[in-house]
Amino acid sequence: MKAFRRLVVSEFKQFVRERSALFWTFAFPVFFILVFGAIFSGEDNVTFDVGLVVQDDSTPAQGLSVALKQMPAFKLHIGERDAELQALKEGDRRAVIVIPPDFGVTLSRGDRGSVDVYYDPAQTSSAQVVLPIIRRVVDEFDRVLGQAPSLIELNEETLQAQNLRSIDYLVPGILAMALMQLGIFAAMPLIVQRENRVLKRLGATPLRRSTMVMSIVAFRLLVALGQATVIILVARLVFHVPMLGSWLSLAGLIVLGTLTFLAMGYMLSSFAKTEETAVPILMAVQFPMMFLSGIFFPVEFMPDFMRPIMAAMPLTYLGDSLRQIMVESSALHSHLTNIAVLGGWLLVCLTAAVRLFRWE
């Protein structure tokens, strides 16, 4: 029994010394609880910006408009058709409902009246949350009319000319996440080499340090381009995912995104002395970006106090630009804004990495 107790104490001491083990065992689950709790605990209070265009003054049209206004999940913006559709394209609306001019006349004849709903399937909240709510409101209003068969038909139309699927919008997010991981975890080899004094020995040779750094950056860029090529090829060959934008713009964005996260990874490497301490540091940066950048969760699900965090993350802007280029989705930000923010992160992280980086 005495030997058993000593072994348990020995295992406990060894476990406590491993900071990465402590992180994965205690800090990581707590982090997930806090993140998912903050996102979903206030889900009942989520509101979606929806445009409403009423082109008919009839009683049925006004009645349907009132029914839509009573939905607490919608923040309705009443306006003209062209203006609301433009807001939808710019990402300021999750859907636009258009009640046509002949809506009341058609119903009075006993014919089926149509209501048009425009949405962007690239916004997951539109297809998963907003459209079902609109269908329910229209169905309930249809039953109030008390006639059978149904008198109101809902025409759902997307912004894109092609009929795109969920996988088509998922691939740009996966690509953005892969580039982020490649750049951040580029810090690990440098940390291991510094811990094993490889960098110190290389510094004693005639080799220029700038040459060494540039060779690492060039290698990572080649890996990033190869990684992106594999992801896109698999997506196109296996799932027939289209590429709607410019290949040249896509390649340039991949290079910019890779350089940004490479600079961030090298900056983070300055704060880790050993490989064990590096893992929690890198994970503490990686996981918030994965779950708070809008890649996995709609923006509307984020609590107000987390919106500034999302707006500050470079992965938010990389994912947004990749979706705009690859599937022409509605924009969270303009291309110029996305590139400017990524460039700003690159400049800040590169400056910090140069000033803080240690060779031994």
Rosetta blueprint (number, residue, H / E / L):
1 M L
2 K H
3 A H
4 F H
5 R H
6 R H
7 L H
8 V H
9 V H
10 S H
11 E H
12 F H
13 K H
14 Q H
15 F H
16 V H
17 R H
18 E L
19 R H
20 S H
21 A H
22 L H
23 F H
24 W H
25 T H
26 F H
27 A H
28 F H
29 P H
30 V H
31 F H
32 F H
33 I H
34 L H
35 V H
36 F H
37 G H
38 A H
39 I H
40 F H
41 S L
42 G L
43 E H
44 D H
45 N H
46 V L
47 T L
48 F E
49 D E
50 V E
51 G E
52 L E
53 V E
54 V E
55 Q L
56 D L
57 D L
58 S L
59 T H
60 P H
61 A H
62 Q H
63 G H
64 L H
65 S H
66 V H
67 A H
68 L H
69 K H
70 Q L
71 M L
72 P L
73 A L
74 F E
75 K E
76 L E
77 H E
78 I E
79 G L
80 E L
81 R H
82 D H
83 A H
84 E H
85 L H
86 Q H
87 A H
88 L H
89 K H
90 E L
91 G L
92 D L
93 R L
94 R L
95 A E
96 V E
97 I E
98 V E
99 I E
100 P L
101 P L
102 D L
103 F H
104 G H
105 V H
106 T H
107 L H
108 S H
109 R L
110 G L
111 D L
112 R L
113 G E
114 S E
115 V E
116 D E
117 V E
118 Y E
119 Y E
120 D L
121 P L
122 A L
123 Q L
124 T H
125 S H
126 S H
127 A H
128 Q H
129 V H
130 V H
131 L H
132 P H
133 I H
134 I H
135 R H
136 R H
137 V H
138 V H
139 D H
140 E H
141 F H
142 D H
143 R H
144 V H
145 L H
146 G L
147 Q L
148 A L
149 P L
150 S L
151 L L
152 I E
153 E E
154 L E
155 N E
156 E E
157 E E
158 T E
159 L L
160 Q L
161 A L
162 Q L
163 N L
164 L L
165 R L
166 S H
167 I H
168 D H
169 Y H
170 L H
171 V H
172 P H
173 G H
174 I H
175 L H
176 A H
177 M H
178 A H
179 L H
180 M H
181 Q H
182 L H
183 G H
184 I H
185 F L
186 A L
187 A H
188 M H
189 P H
190 L H
191 I H
192 V H
193 Q H
194 R H
195 E H
196 N L
197 R L
198 V H
199 L H
200 K H
201 R H
202 L H
203 G H
204 A L
205 T L
206 P L
207 L L
208 R L
209 R H
210 S H
211 T H
212 M H
213 V H
214 M H
215 S H
216 I H
217 V H
218 A H
219 F H
220 R H
221 L H
222 L H
223 V H
224 A H
225 L H
226 G H
227 Q H
228 A H
229 T H
230 V H
231 I H
232 I H
233 L H
234 V H
235 A H
236 R H
237 L H
238 V H
239 F H
240 H L
241 V L
242 P L
243 M L
244 L L
245 G L
246 S L
247 W H
248 L H
249 S H
250 L H
251 A H
252 G H
253 L H
254 I H
255 V H
256 L H
257 G H
258 T H
259 L H
260 T H
261 F H
262 L H
263 A H
264 M H
265 G H
266 Y H
267 M H
268 L H
269 S H
270 S L
271 F L
272 A L
273 K L
274 T L
275 E H
276 E H
277 T H
278 A H
279 V H
280 P H
281 I H
282 L H
283 M H
284 A H
285 V H
286 Q H
287 F H
288 P H
289 M H
290 M H
291 F H
292 L H
293 S L
294 G L
295 I L
296 F L
297 F L
298 P L
299 V H
300 E H
301 F H
302 M L
303 P L
304 D H
305 F H
306 M H
307 R H
308 P H
309 I H
310 M H
311 A H
312 A H
313 M L
314 P H
315 L H
316 T H
317 Y H
318 L H
319 G H
320 D H
321 S H
322 L H
323 R H
324 Q H
325 I H
326 M H
327 V H
328 E L
329 S L
330 S L
331 A L
332 L L
333 H L
334 S L
335 H H
336 L H
337 T H
338 N H
339 I H
340 A H
341 V H
342 L H
343 G H
344 G H
345 W H
346 L H
347 L H
348 V H
349 C H
350 L H
351 T H
352 A H
353 A H
354 V H
355 R H
356 L H
357 F L
358 R L
359 W L
360 E L
